[in-house]
């Protein structure tokens, strides 16, 4: 399983968590399960839900 998000979100999260974009990518690809990786995935979910709520039908 992978979490797919826009590149600008990956950049944003790397700055937020003071880590590299590569670390964000490996967290989103479930290559590791550290505390940071769990926080990155939770934040990605928040960002995706916010974006989904902005969609008008």
PECOR-V586737 format. One record per pair of residues at least 6 apart in sequence whose C-alpha atoms are under 7 Angstrom apart, sorted by the first residue. I is the first residue (numbers start at 1). J is the second residue. Records with the same first field share a line. If there is no record, write none. Layout:
I = J / J
This chain:
1 = 29
2 = 28 / 29 / 30
3 = 28 / 29
10 = 21 / 24
11 = 21
14 = 20 / 21 / 24
24 = 40
26 = 32
27 = 37 / 40 / 41
28 = 41
